[in-house]
């Protein structure tokens, strides 16, 4: 089975860095994410990208997880126990969807006259 690709964008501004220290102070956030991904049911590889502020400071620690099962912001960390919340988000992102409303449908190509020219 091929590995699922996950991308995690981590905010590195001071407020978020403070929260990430509570995940696993000895291991560090990057290594902790790689460890959790290696323990998932679905084989996955992860790319971790550190970002500047993502303008969600009022929502607590912020990261963005992108994968085939889920893509979206994961926020609301208060610094007490973010690891369970993060583990669930990574697991959801790595889970391959079992069905999709667009499966088994044929889509016709867009006629060339309707395409937007840039």
Number of C-alpha atoms within 10 A of each C-alpha: 5 8 11 17 15 21 18 23 18 24 23 19 16 13 16 22 16 14 19 25 15 18 20 14 10 10 12 13 19 15 13 17 20 15 12 15 20 14 12 15 10 16 15 20 16 20 14 17 14 14 14 11 16 15 9 15 16 10 12 16 25 26 24 18 22 21 21 14 17 18 18 13 16 18 19 16 20 15 18 9 14 19 18 9 13 19 16 12 20 25 20 19 23 29 18 14 11 6 7 7 6 8 7 7 7 7 7 6 6 8 7 8 7 7 8 6 6 3
